[in-house]
Amino acid sequence: MSIRFYTHFHKDFPFNFDSSWVKACYAGGTGAYEWHPPSEKGPFVNVTVDSEILKYKHYYFKATEEEFLRAIGQQVTDLYVANLSFEMPQYVGVGSYRRYLYILDAENNPHEKVVMPANEESVKYLTSDEQKEAALKLLETSDVIINRARTINISIEEQYLQSQPPEYWNLFKQAIVQVNPMYEKHMSWFTTPGHNTISYEGVYIMRKDLYQNLVREYFQIMEYIWFHCSNTYPTTQTTSEPLPWRYPGFLNERFVPFFIFANSLQKTEVPLVFLG
């Protein structure tokens, strides 16, 4: 079995460029003043090149290309990885520059989240070949490895709406059923009151074919939202969220665990590592 993990950068941050299986990515612009790599310390994969992401730019006609790419965020890398063909390994993972999975010896760590120093020593440990082998061992009996779920005392919908505008959420739920009508019977996952568990922050490794289905459905959902919403790039704060244009990432954060649930995937949960 083979595995590759892609981590999305938008700023300079410690990384292990010698890792055999974890690669650093960034979304570079296409114009004369393109968004350059976050640093010159090592090779970065420009996930805008040879990607389908710019076909969605027309929905953001009021935003610059750089604003559009920032708004989509890590999902630019997600789409790039989903469209890799012969180079694509059997398992792929995605995350952001300061979030990783605590895979090696995870069964002996009971925590939901582990904080480690933001330095190259930490990253070398988290991106080592030993971590890769531990992940492959877990994937022998799992479809996906994801960061541990947390328990919340309200519904997933209520938690989202505590800080985010309702327009994009309501369209999100409509779009899910439009894209895949089989999901309709699972929609109560979002609205069940009381104790709920969900893996926020979306760091995961998944079987290639499942990952491609997830990303394809997510962007179909986003197209529905972009087509029907009043403003694809909102900049005026109307809730406690100071950057309302970040909604694509917040919705993805909920869609990934929903996709795992609705498709009855076998998952292994491990602690989330936050470098800070």
CYANA upper distance limits for C-alpha pairs under 8 A (distance plus 0.5 A):
  1 MET  CA     89 PRO  CA      8.46
  1 MET  CA     90 GLN  CA      6.82
  1 MET  CA     91 TYR  CA      8.37
  1 MET  CA    136 LEU  CA      7.61
  2 SER  CA     89 PRO  CA      5.78
  2 SER  CA     90 GLN  CA      5.89
  2 SER  CA     91 TYR  CA      6.81
  2 SER  CA    136 LEU  CA      8.23
  3 ILE  CA     21 TRP  CA      7.21
  3 ILE  CA     89 PRO  CA      5.95
  3 ILE  CA     90 GLN  CA      6.59
  3 ILE  CA     91 TYR  CA      5.17
  3 ILE  CA     92 VAL  CA      6.18
  3 ILE  CA     93 GLY  CA      8.33
  3 ILE  CA    132 LYS  CA      8.01
  3 ILE  CA    136 LEU  CA      7.95
  4 ARG  CA     21 TRP  CA      5.36
  4 ARG  CA     22 VAL  CA      6.46
  4 ARG  CA     23 LYS  CA      8.14
  4 ARG  CA     89 PRO  CA      6.94
  4 ARG  CA     91 TYR  CA      7.07
  4 ARG  CA     92 VAL  CA      5.54
  4 ARG  CA     93 GLY  CA      6.79
  5 PHE  CA     21 TRP  CA      6.56
  5 PHE  CA     22 VAL  CA      5.09
  5 PHE  CA     23 LYS  CA      6.74
  5 PHE  CA     92 VAL  CA      6.07
  5 PHE  CA     93 GLY  CA      4.77
  5 PHE  CA     94 VAL  CA      6.13
  5 PHE  CA     95 GLY  CA      8.39
  5 PHE  CA    205 ILE  CA      7.89
  6 TYR  CA     22 VAL  CA      6.25
  6 TYR  CA     23 LYS  CA      5.43
  6 TYR  CA     24 ALA  CA      6.59
  6 TYR  CA     25 CYS  CA      7.10
  6 TYR  CA     77 THR  CA      7.95
  6 TYR  CA     81 VAL  CA      8.32
  6 TYR  CA     92 VAL  CA      8.23
  6 TYR  CA     93 GLY  CA      6.56
  6 TYR  CA     94 VAL  CA      5.37
  6 TYR  CA     95 GLY  CA      7.06
  7 THR  CA     22 VAL  CA      7.72
  7 THR  CA     23 LYS  CA      6.73
  7 THR  CA     24 ALA  CA      5.73
  7 THR  CA     25 CYS  CA      6.38
  7 THR  CA     77 THR  CA      8.35
  7 THR  CA     94 VAL  CA      6.13
  7 THR  CA     95 GLY  CA      5.27
  7 THR  CA     96 SER  CA      5.46
  7 THR  CA     97 TYR  CA      6.11
  8 HIS  CA     24 ALA  CA      6.78
  8 HIS  CA     25 CYS  CA      5.37
  8 HIS  CA     26 TYR  CA      6.21
  8 HIS  CA     74 GLN  CA      6.09
  8 HIS  CA     77 THR  CA      6.90
  8 HIS  CA     94 VAL  CA      8.22
  8 HIS  CA     95 GLY  CA      6.79
  8 HIS  CA     96 SER  CA      5.14
  8 HIS  CA     97 TYR  CA      5.99
  9 PHE  CA     13 PHE  CA      8.45
  9 PHE  CA     24 ALA  CA      7.39
  9 PHE  CA     25 CYS  CA      6.38
  9 PHE  CA     26 TYR  CA      5.69
  9 PHE  CA     38 PRO  CA      7.54
  9 PHE  CA     96 SER  CA      6.92
  9 PHE  CA     97 TYR  CA      5.66
 10 HIS  CA     26 TYR  CA      6.77
 10 HIS  CA     27 ALA  CA      8.23
 10 HIS  CA     38 PRO  CA      6.72
 10 HIS  CA     97 TYR  CA      8.47
 11 LYS  CA     38 PRO  CA      5.40
 11 LYS  CA     39 SER  CA      8.26
 12 ASP  CA     38 PRO  CA      5.32
 12 ASP  CA     39 SER  CA      6.11
 13 PHE  CA     97 TYR  CA      7.63
 13 PHE  CA     98 ARG  CA      8.36
 13 PHE  CA    118 ALA  CA      8.46
 14 PRO  CA    118 ALA  CA      7.19
 14 PRO  CA    119 ASN  CA      5.95
 14 PRO  CA    120 GLU  CA      5.74
 14 PRO  CA    123 VAL  CA      7.64
 15 PHE  CA     24 ALA  CA      8.29
 15 PHE  CA    119 ASN  CA      8.28
 15 PHE  CA    120 GLU  CA      6.29
 15 PHE  CA    123 VAL  CA      6.32
 15 PHE  CA    124 LYS  CA      8.02
 16 ASN  CA    120 GLU  CA      6.90
 16 ASN  CA    123 VAL  CA      6.43
 16 ASN  CA    124 LYS  CA      5.98
 16 ASN  CA    127 THR  CA      7.64
 17 PHE  CA     23 LYS  CA      7.72
 17 PHE  CA     24 ALA  CA      7.98
 17 PHE  CA     42 GLY  CA      6.42
 17 PHE  CA     43 PRO  CA      7.54
 19 SER  CA     23 LYS  CA      7.86
 19 SER  CA    124 LYS  CA      7.96
 19 SER  CA    127 THR  CA      6.46
 19 SER  CA    128 SER  CA      6.90
 19 SER  CA    129 ASP  CA      8.16
 20 SER  CA    128 SER  CA      8.22
 20 SER  CA    129 ASP  CA      7.52
 21 TRP  CA    127 THR  CA      7.82
 21 TRP  CA    129 ASP  CA      8.18
 21 TRP  CA    132 LYS  CA      7.76
 22 VAL  CA    127 THR  CA      6.70
 23 LYS  CA     44 PHE  CA      7.89
 23 LYS  CA     45 VAL  CA      7.92
 24 ALA  CA     43 PRO  CA      7.91
 24 ALA  CA     44 PHE  CA      5.63
 24 ALA  CA     45 VAL  CA      6.67
 25 CYS  CA     44 PHE  CA      5.69
 25 CYS  CA     45 VAL  CA      5.02
 25 CYS  CA     46 ASN  CA      6.43
 25 CYS  CA     47 VAL  CA      6.88
 25 CYS  CA     77 THR  CA      7.37
 26 TYR  CA     37 PRO  CA      6.97
 26 TYR  CA     38 PRO  CA      8.08
 26 TYR  CA     44 PHE  CA      7.16
 26 TYR  CA     45 VAL  CA      6.79
 26 TYR  CA     46 ASN  CA      5.76
 26 TYR  CA     47 VAL  CA      6.54
 26 TYR  CA     48 THR  CA      8.42
 26 TYR  CA     77 THR  CA      7.89
 27 ALA  CA     35 TRP  CA      7.87
 27 ALA  CA     46 ASN  CA      6.10
 27 ALA  CA     47 VAL  CA      5.81
 27 ALA  CA     48 THR  CA      5.76
 27 ALA  CA     69 LEU  CA      7.15
 27 ALA  CA     76 VAL  CA      7.29
 27 ALA  CA     77 THR  CA      7.94
 28 GLY  CA     34 GLU  CA      6.58
 28 GLY  CA     35 TRP  CA      5.22
 28 GLY  CA     36 HIS  CA      6.42
 28 GLY  CA     37 PRO  CA      7.58
 28 GLY  CA     46 ASN  CA      6.26
 28 GLY  CA     47 VAL  CA      7.62
 28 GLY  CA     48 THR  CA      6.24
 28 GLY  CA     49 VAL  CA      8.23
 29 GLY  CA     33 TYR  CA      7.98
 29 GLY  CA     34 GLU  CA      4.66
 29 GLY  CA     35 TRP  CA      5.44
 29 GLY  CA     36 HIS  CA      8.13
 29 GLY  CA     48 THR  CA      7.53
 29 GLY  CA     65 GLU  CA      7.31
 29 GLY  CA     66 GLU  CA      6.89
 29 GLY  CA     69 LEU  CA      8.48
 30 THR  CA     34 GLU  CA      6.02
 30 THR  CA     48 THR  CA      8.44
 35 TRP  CA     66 GLU  CA      7.66
 37 PRO  CA     44 PHE  CA      7.21
 37 PRO  CA     46 ASN  CA      8.38
 47 VAL  CA     51 SER  CA      6.96
 47 VAL  CA     76 VAL  CA      7.21
 47 VAL  CA     77 THR  CA      6.19
 47 VAL  CA     80 TYR  CA      6.14
 48 THR  CA     52 GLU  CA      8.38
 48 THR  CA     53 ILE  CA      7.30
 48 THR  CA     54 LEU  CA      8.16
 48 THR  CA     76 VAL  CA      7.75
 48 THR  CA     80 TYR  CA      7.99
 50 ASP  CA     80 TYR  CA      8.49
 51 SER  CA     79 LEU  CA      7.83
 51 SER  CA     80 TYR  CA      5.97
 51 SER  CA     83 ASN  CA      7.95
 52 GLU  CA     56 TYR  CA      8.42
 52 GLU  CA     79 LEU  CA      7.91
 52 GLU  CA     80 TYR  CA      7.95
 53 ILE  CA     57 LYS  CA      7.92
 53 ILE  CA     76 VAL  CA      6.91
 53 ILE  CA     79 LEU  CA      7.54
 53 ILE  CA     80 TYR  CA      8.34
 56 TYR  CA     60 TYR  CA      8.11
 56 TYR  CA    223 GLU  CA      8.37
 57 LYS  CA     61 PHE  CA      7.39
 57 LYS  CA     65 GLU  CA      7.77
 57 LYS  CA     68 PHE  CA      7.27
 59 TYR  CA    226 TRP  CA      6.73
 59 TYR  CA    227 PHE  CA      7.77
 59 TYR  CA    232 THR  CA      7.28
 60 TYR  CA     64 THR  CA      8.34
 60 TYR  CA     68 PHE  CA      7.01
 60 TYR  CA    232 THR  CA      6.52
 60 TYR  CA    233 TYR  CA      6.99
 62 LYS  CA    233 TYR  CA      7.84
 63 ALA  CA     67 GLU  CA      6.25
 63 ALA  CA     68 PHE  CA      6.60
 63 ALA  CA    233 TYR  CA      7.34
 64 THR  CA     68 PHE  CA      6.67
 65 GLU  CA     69 LEU  CA      6.72
 66 GLU  CA     70 ARG  CA      6.64
 67 GLU  CA     71 ALA  CA      6.57
 68 PHE  CA     72 ILE  CA      6.86
 69 LEU  CA     73 GLY  CA      6.57
 69 LEU  CA     76 VAL  CA      7.69
 71 ALA  CA    233 TYR  CA      8.35
 71 ALA  CA    245 TRP  CA      6.32
 71 ALA  CA    246 ARG  CA      5.84
 71 ALA  CA    247 TYR  CA      8.35
 71 ALA  CA    248 PRO  CA      7.59
 71 ALA  CA    249 GLY  CA      8.49
 72 ILE  CA     76 VAL  CA      6.64
 72 ILE  CA    246 ARG  CA      7.73
 72 ILE  CA    248 PRO  CA      6.46
 72 ILE  CA    249 GLY  CA      7.19
 73 GLY  CA     77 THR  CA      8.39
 73 GLY  CA    246 ARG  CA      8.46
 73 GLY  CA    249 GLY  CA      7.34
 74 GLN  CA     78 ASP  CA      6.96
 74 GLN  CA     95 GLY  CA      7.88
 74 GLN  CA     96 SER  CA      7.17
 74 GLN  CA    249 GLY  CA      7.85
 75 GLN  CA     79 LEU  CA      6.62
 75 GLN  CA    249 GLY  CA      7.59
 76 VAL  CA     80 TYR  CA      6.86
 77 THR  CA     81 VAL  CA      6.65
 77 THR  CA     94 VAL  CA      8.32
 78 ASP  CA     82 ALA  CA      6.73
 78 ASP  CA     94 VAL  CA      7.28
 78 ASP  CA    215 VAL  CA      7.35
 79 LEU  CA     83 ASN  CA      6.83
 79 LEU  CA    215 VAL  CA      6.93
 80 TYR  CA     84 LEU  CA      7.11
 81 VAL  CA     88 MET  CA      8.24
 81 VAL  CA     92 VAL  CA      8.40
 82 ALA  CA    211 TYR  CA      7.43
 82 ALA  CA    212 GLN  CA      5.52
 82 ALA  CA    215 VAL  CA      7.17
 83 ASN  CA    212 GLN  CA      8.22
 84 LEU  CA     88 MET  CA      5.94
 88 MET  CA     92 VAL  CA      8.29
 88 MET  CA    208 LYS  CA      8.20
 89 PRO  CA    208 LYS  CA      7.65
 90 GLN  CA    207 ARG  CA      6.65
 90 GLN  CA    208 LYS  CA      5.86
 91 TYR  CA    205 ILE  CA      7.11
 91 TYR  CA    206 MET  CA      5.99
 91 TYR  CA    207 ARG  CA      5.03
 91 TYR  CA    208 LYS  CA      5.51
 92 VAL  CA    205 ILE  CA      5.89
 92 VAL  CA    206 MET  CA      6.10
 92 VAL  CA    207 ARG  CA      7.04
 92 VAL  CA    208 LYS  CA      6.51
 92 VAL  CA    211 TYR  CA      7.98
 93 GLY  CA    203 VAL  CA      7.97
 93 GLY  CA    204 TYR  CA      5.92
 93 GLY  CA    205 ILE  CA      4.32
 93 GLY  CA    206 MET  CA      6.67
 94 VAL  CA    203 VAL  CA      6.51
 94 VAL  CA    204 TYR  CA      6.52
 94 VAL  CA    205 ILE  CA      7.21
 95 GLY  CA     99 ARG  CA      6.80
 95 GLY  CA    100 TYR  CA      7.23
 95 GLY  CA    202 GLY  CA      7.42
 95 GLY  CA    203 VAL  CA      5.31
 95 GLY  CA    204 TYR  CA      7.55
 96 SER  CA    100 TYR  CA      8.20
 96 SER  CA    203 VAL  CA      8.18
 98 ARG  CA    118 ALA  CA      8.19
 98 ARG  CA    273 VAL  CA      8.48
 98 ARG  CA    274 PHE  CA      6.31
 98 ARG  CA    275 LEU  CA      5.54
 98 ARG  CA    276 GLY  CA      8.01
 99 ARG  CA    203 VAL  CA      7.62
 99 ARG  CA    272 LEU  CA      7.45
 99 ARG  CA    273 VAL  CA      6.02
 99 ARG  CA    274 PHE  CA      5.37
 99 ARG  CA    275 LEU  CA      6.92
100 TYR  CA    126 LEU  CA      7.57
100 TYR  CA    203 VAL  CA      7.15
100 TYR  CA    272 LEU  CA      6.60
100 TYR  CA    273 VAL  CA      5.47
100 TYR  CA    274 PHE  CA      7.24
101 LEU  CA    126 LEU  CA      7.97
101 LEU  CA    146 ILE  CA      8.01
101 LEU  CA    147 ASN  CA      6.88
101 LEU  CA    203 VAL  CA      7.40
101 LEU  CA    204 TYR  CA      8.06
101 LEU  CA    270 VAL  CA      7.12
101 LEU  CA    271 PRO  CA      6.70
101 LEU  CA    272 LEU  CA      5.52
101 LEU  CA    273 VAL  CA      6.10
102 TYR  CA    106 ALA  CA      6.54
102 TYR  CA    114 VAL  CA      8.44
102 TYR  CA    126 LEU  CA      7.56
102 TYR  CA    270 VAL  CA      6.51
102 TYR  CA    271 PRO  CA      5.73
102 TYR  CA    272 LEU  CA      6.49
102 TYR  CA    273 VAL  CA      6.47
103 ILE  CA    131 GLN  CA      6.52
103 ILE  CA    134 ALA  CA      6.89
103 ILE  CA    135 ALA  CA      6.78
103 ILE  CA    270 VAL  CA      6.68
103 ILE  CA    271 PRO  CA      8.05
104 LEU  CA    130 GLU  CA      7.70
104 LEU  CA    131 GLN  CA      5.88
104 LEU  CA    134 ALA  CA      6.11
104 LEU  CA    135 ALA  CA      8.14
105 ASP  CA    109 ASN  CA      7.58
106 ALA  CA    110 PRO  CA      8.28
106 ALA  CA    270 VAL  CA      6.21
106 ALA  CA    271 PRO  CA      7.31
107 GLU  CA    270 VAL  CA      8.11
109 ASN  CA    271 PRO  CA      7.86
110 PRO  CA    271 PRO  CA      8.15
111 HIS  CA    271 PRO  CA      6.51
112 GLU  CA    147 ASN  CA      8.06
112 GLU  CA    148 ARG  CA      5.86
112 GLU  CA    149 ALA  CA      7.56
112 GLU  CA    150 ARG  CA      7.49
112 GLU  CA    270 VAL  CA      8.06
112 GLU  CA    271 PRO  CA      5.40
112 GLU  CA    272 LEU  CA      6.81
113 LYS  CA    148 ARG  CA      8.21
113 LYS  CA    271 PRO  CA      5.68
113 LYS  CA    272 LEU  CA      5.11
113 LYS  CA    273 VAL  CA      6.29
113 LYS  CA    274 PHE  CA      7.63
114 VAL  CA    271 PRO  CA      7.03
114 VAL  CA    272 LEU  CA      6.55
114 VAL  CA    273 VAL  CA      5.28
114 VAL  CA    274 PHE  CA      6.69
115 VAL  CA    273 VAL  CA      6.26
115 VAL  CA    274 PHE  CA      5.36
115 VAL  CA    275 LEU  CA      6.34
115 VAL  CA    276 GLY  CA      7.06
116 MET  CA    122 SER  CA      7.17
116 MET  CA    273 VAL  CA      7.38
116 MET  CA    274 PHE  CA      6.78
116 MET  CA    275 LEU  CA      5.55
116 MET  CA    276 GLY  CA      6.86
117 PRO  CA    122 SER  CA      6.91
117 PRO  CA    275 LEU  CA      6.04
117 PRO  CA    276 GLY  CA      6.04
118 ALA  CA    122 SER  CA      7.25
118 ALA  CA    123 VAL  CA      8.32
118 ALA  CA    275 LEU  CA      5.11
118 ALA  CA    276 GLY  CA      5.50
119 ASN  CA    123 VAL  CA      7.11
119 ASN  CA    275 LEU  CA      8.38
120 GLU  CA    124 LYS  CA      6.46
121 GLU  CA    125 TYR  CA      6.88
122 SER  CA    126 LEU  CA      6.82
122 SER  CA    275 LEU  CA      8.48
123 VAL  CA    127 THR  CA      6.50
124 LYS  CA    128 SER  CA      6.30
125 TYR  CA    131 GLN  CA      8.28
126 LEU  CA    131 GLN  CA      6.95
127 THR  CA    131 GLN  CA      6.81
127 THR  CA    132 LYS  CA      7.83
128 SER  CA    132 LYS  CA      7.10
129 ASP  CA    133 GLU  CA      6.67
130 GLU  CA    134 ALA  CA      6.68
131 GLN  CA    135 ALA  CA      6.68
132 LYS  CA    136 LEU  CA      6.76
133 GLU  CA    137 LYS  CA      6.70
134 ALA  CA    138 LEU  CA      6.93
135 ALA  CA    139 LEU  CA      6.70
135 ALA  CA    145 ILE  CA      8.27
136 LEU  CA    140 GLU  CA      6.99
137 LYS  CA    141 THR  CA      8.39
138 LEU  CA    142 SER  CA      6.79
138 LEU  CA    145 ILE  CA      8.15
138 LEU  CA    268 THR  CA      7.77
139 LEU  CA    143 ASP  CA      6.79
139 LEU  CA    144 VAL  CA      7.35
139 LEU  CA    145 ILE  CA      7.83
141 THR  CA    266 GLN  CA      8.22
142 SER  CA    265 LEU  CA      8.35
142 SER  CA    266 GLN  CA      5.52
142 SER  CA    267 LYS  CA      5.79
142 SER  CA    268 THR  CA      6.80
143 ASP  CA    206 MET  CA      6.40
143 ASP  CA    207 ARG  CA      6.24
143 ASP  CA    265 LEU  CA      6.49
143 ASP  CA    266 GLN  CA      5.68
143 ASP  CA    267 LYS  CA      6.34
144 VAL  CA    204 TYR  CA      7.35
144 VAL  CA    205 ILE  CA      6.00
144 VAL  CA    206 MET  CA      4.82
144 VAL  CA    207 ARG  CA      7.06
144 VAL  CA    265 LEU  CA      7.82
144 VAL  CA    266 GLN  CA      7.11
144 VAL  CA    267 LYS  CA      5.34
144 VAL  CA    268 THR  CA      6.89
145 ILE  CA    204 TYR  CA      5.93
145 ILE  CA    205 ILE  CA      5.61
145 ILE  CA    206 MET  CA      7.02
145 ILE  CA    267 LYS  CA      6.22
145 ILE  CA    268 THR  CA      5.35
145 ILE  CA    269 GLU  CA      6.33
145 ILE  CA    270 VAL  CA      7.71
146 ILE  CA    199 SER  CA      7.90
146 ILE  CA    202 GLY  CA      7.87
146 ILE  CA    203 VAL  CA      6.44
146 ILE  CA    204 TYR  CA      4.75
146 ILE  CA    205 ILE  CA      7.04
146 ILE  CA    267 LYS  CA      7.63
146 ILE  CA    268 THR  CA      6.92
146 ILE  CA    269 GLU  CA      5.59
146 ILE  CA    270 VAL  CA      6.85
147 ASN  CA    199 SER  CA      6.61
147 ASN  CA    200 TYR  CA      8.31
147 ASN  CA    201 GLU  CA      8.49
147 ASN  CA    202 GLY  CA      7.71
147 ASN  CA    203 VAL  CA      6.55
147 ASN  CA    204 TYR  CA      7.13
147 ASN  CA    269 GLU  CA      5.85
147 ASN  CA    270 VAL  CA      5.55
147 ASN  CA    271 PRO  CA      5.87
147 ASN  CA    272 LEU  CA      5.46
148 ARG  CA    199 SER  CA      6.29
148 ARG  CA    269 GLU  CA      5.24
148 ARG  CA    270 VAL  CA      5.71
148 ARG  CA    271 PRO  CA      5.87
148 ARG  CA    272 LEU  CA      7.13
149 ALA  CA    197 THR  CA      6.12
149 ALA  CA    198 ILE  CA      5.19
149 ALA  CA    199 SER  CA      4.45
149 ALA  CA    200 TYR  CA      7.46
149 ALA  CA    269 GLU  CA      7.91
150 ARG  CA    197 THR  CA      5.78
150 ARG  CA    198 ILE  CA      6.10
150 ARG  CA    199 SER  CA      6.70
150 ARG  CA    200 TYR  CA      8.14
151 THR  CA    195 HIS  CA      6.87
151 THR  CA    196 ASN  CA      5.93
151 THR  CA    197 THR  CA      4.89
151 THR  CA    198 ILE  CA      7.26
152 ILE  CA    156 ILE  CA      8.35
152 ILE  CA    194 GLY  CA      8.29
152 ILE  CA    195 HIS  CA      6.15
152 ILE  CA    196 ASN  CA      5.85
152 ILE  CA    197 THR  CA      6.78
153 ASN  CA    193 PRO  CA      8.25
153 ASN  CA    194 GLY  CA      5.65
153 ASN  CA    195 HIS  CA      5.09
153 ASN  CA    196 ASN  CA      6.99
154 ILE  CA    158 GLU  CA      6.77
154 ILE  CA    159 GLN  CA      7.06
154 ILE  CA    193 PRO  CA      6.02
154 ILE  CA    194 GLY  CA      5.53
154 ILE  CA    195 HIS  CA      6.72
154 ILE  CA    196 ASN  CA      7.41
155 SER  CA    159 GLN  CA      6.79
155 SER  CA    190 PHE  CA      6.87
155 SER  CA    191 THR  CA      5.69
155 SER  CA    192 THR  CA      5.92
155 SER  CA    193 PRO  CA      5.23
155 SER  CA    194 GLY  CA      6.83
155 SER  CA    195 HIS  CA      7.91
155 SER  CA    196 ASN  CA      6.94
156 ILE  CA    160 TYR  CA      6.81
156 ILE  CA    189 TRP  CA      8.22
156 ILE  CA    190 PHE  CA      5.55
156 ILE  CA    191 THR  CA      6.74
156 ILE  CA    192 THR  CA      8.16
156 ILE  CA    196 ASN  CA      7.63
156 ILE  CA    198 ILE  CA      8.36
157 GLU  CA    161 LEU  CA      6.75
157 GLU  CA    190 PHE  CA      5.83
157 GLU  CA    191 THR  CA      6.12
158 GLU  CA    162 GLN  CA      6.76
158 GLU  CA    191 THR  CA      8.08
159 GLN  CA    163 SER  CA      8.23
160 TYR  CA    164 GLN  CA      6.56
161 LEU  CA    165 PRO  CA      7.04
161 LEU  CA    166 PRO  CA      6.77
161 LEU  CA    169 TRP  CA      8.46
163 SER  CA    239 THR  CA      6.27
163 SER  CA    240 SER  CA      5.68
163 SER  CA    241 GLU  CA      6.06
164 GLN  CA    239 THR  CA      6.64
164 GLN  CA    240 SER  CA      7.80
164 GLN  CA    241 GLU  CA      6.68
164 GLN  CA    244 PRO  CA      7.88
164 GLN  CA    247 TYR  CA      8.35
165 PRO  CA    169 TRP  CA      7.80
165 PRO  CA    238 THR  CA      7.72
165 PRO  CA    239 THR  CA      7.04
165 PRO  CA    244 PRO  CA      8.31
166 PRO  CA    170 ASN  CA      6.57
167 GLU  CA    171 LEU  CA      6.85
167 GLU  CA    229 CYS  CA      7.69
168 TYR  CA    172 PHE  CA      6.43
168 TYR  CA    225 ILE  CA      7.21
168 TYR  CA    229 CYS  CA      7.55
168 TYR  CA    247 TYR  CA      7.96
169 TRP  CA    173 LYS  CA      6.90
169 TRP  CA    251 LEU  CA      8.07
170 ASN  CA    174 GLN  CA      6.92
171 LEU  CA    175 ALA  CA      6.45
171 LEU  CA    224 TYR  CA      8.09
171 LEU  CA    225 ILE  CA      6.11
171 LEU  CA    228 HIS  CA      8.14
171 LEU  CA    229 CYS  CA      8.09
172 PHE  CA    176 ILE  CA      6.76
172 PHE  CA    221 ILE  CA      7.16
172 PHE  CA    222 MET  CA      8.07
172 PHE  CA    225 ILE  CA      6.95
172 PHE  CA    251 LEU  CA      8.03
173 LYS  CA    177 VAL  CA      7.40
173 LYS  CA    187 MET  CA      8.33
174 GLN  CA    178 GLN  CA      6.86
175 ALA  CA    179 VAL  CA      6.44
175 ALA  CA    221 ILE  CA      5.61
175 ALA  CA    222 MET  CA      8.37
175 ALA  CA    224 TYR  CA      6.45
175 ALA  CA    225 ILE  CA      7.54
176 ILE  CA    180 ASN  CA      6.61
176 ILE  CA    181 PRO  CA      8.11
176 ILE  CA    183 TYR  CA      7.52
176 ILE  CA    184 GLU  CA      8.42
176 ILE  CA    221 ILE  CA      6.58
177 VAL  CA    181 PRO  CA      5.12
177 VAL  CA    182 MET  CA      7.78
177 VAL  CA    183 TYR  CA      6.38
177 VAL  CA    184 GLU  CA      6.01
179 VAL  CA    217 GLU  CA      7.21
179 VAL  CA    220 GLN  CA      7.15
179 VAL  CA    221 ILE  CA      7.03
180 ASN  CA    184 GLU  CA      8.36
180 ASN  CA    217 GLU  CA      8.44
183 TYR  CA    187 MET  CA      7.06
183 TYR  CA    262 ALA  CA      7.01
186 HIS  CA    262 ALA  CA      6.61
187 MET  CA    191 THR  CA      8.00
188 SER  CA    192 THR  CA      6.22
189 TRP  CA    258 PHE  CA      8.00
192 THR  CA    196 ASN  CA      8.08
198 ILE  CA    257 PRO  CA      7.10
199 SER  CA    257 PRO  CA      6.80
200 TYR  CA    253 GLU  CA      6.45
200 TYR  CA    254 ARG  CA      7.68
201 GLU  CA    253 GLU  CA      6.50
202 GLY  CA    252 ASN  CA      8.41
202 GLY  CA    253 GLU  CA      5.97
202 GLY  CA    256 VAL  CA      7.42
203 VAL  CA    272 LEU  CA      8.15
206 MET  CA    210 LEU  CA      7.27
206 MET  CA    211 TYR  CA      6.32
207 ARG  CA    211 TYR  CA      6.59
208 LYS  CA    212 GLN  CA      6.71
209 ASP  CA    213 ASN  CA      6.86
210 LEU  CA    214 LEU  CA      6.70
211 TYR  CA    215 VAL  CA      6.77
212 GLN  CA    216 ARG  CA      6.55
213 ASN  CA    217 GLU  CA      6.61
214 LEU  CA    218 TYR  CA      6.59
214 LEU  CA    256 VAL  CA      7.88
214 LEU  CA    259 PHE  CA      7.38
215 VAL  CA    219 PHE  CA      6.76
216 ARG  CA    220 GLN  CA      6.80
217 GLU  CA    221 ILE  CA      6.62
218 TYR  CA    222 MET  CA      6.73
218 TYR  CA    252 ASN  CA      7.68
218 TYR  CA    255 PHE  CA      7.88
219 PHE  CA    223 GLU  CA      6.56
220 GLN  CA    224 TYR  CA      6.95
221 ILE  CA    225 ILE  CA      6.92
222 MET  CA    226 TRP  CA      6.50
222 MET  CA    248 PRO  CA      7.88
223 GLU  CA    227 PHE  CA      6.50
224 TYR  CA    228 HIS  CA      6.77
225 ILE  CA    229 CYS  CA      6.18
226 TRP  CA    231 ASN  CA      8.34
226 TRP  CA    232 THR  CA      6.20
232 THR  CA    245 TRP  CA      8.08
233 TYR  CA    244 PRO  CA      8.46
233 TYR  CA    245 TRP  CA      5.76
234 PRO  CA    244 PRO  CA      6.35
234 PRO  CA    245 TRP  CA      5.68
235 THR  CA    243 LEU  CA      7.20
235 THR  CA    244 PRO  CA      6.63
235 THR  CA    245 TRP  CA      6.74
236 THR  CA    244 PRO  CA      7.76
237 GLN  CA    241 GLU  CA      7.15
237 GLN  CA    242 PRO  CA      6.13
237 GLN  CA    243 LEU  CA      7.42
237 GLN  CA    244 PRO  CA      6.91
246 ARG  CA    250 PHE  CA      7.26
247 TYR  CA    251 LEU  CA      6.53
248 PRO  CA    252 ASN  CA      6.70
249 GLY  CA    253 GLU  CA      6.63
250 PHE  CA    254 ARG  CA      7.30
251 LEU  CA    255 PHE  CA      6.65
252 ASN  CA    256 VAL  CA      6.57
253 GLU  CA    257 PRO  CA      7.98
254 ARG  CA    258 PHE  CA      6.87
255 PHE  CA    259 PHE  CA      6.41
256 VAL  CA    260 ILE  CA      6.93
257 PRO  CA    261 PHE  CA      6.69
258 PHE  CA    262 ALA  CA      6.41
259 PHE  CA    263 ASN  CA      6.47
260 ILE  CA    264 SER  CA      6.60
260 ILE  CA    265 LEU  CA      5.76
260 ILE  CA    267 LYS  CA      8.38
261 PHE  CA    265 LEU  CA      7.05
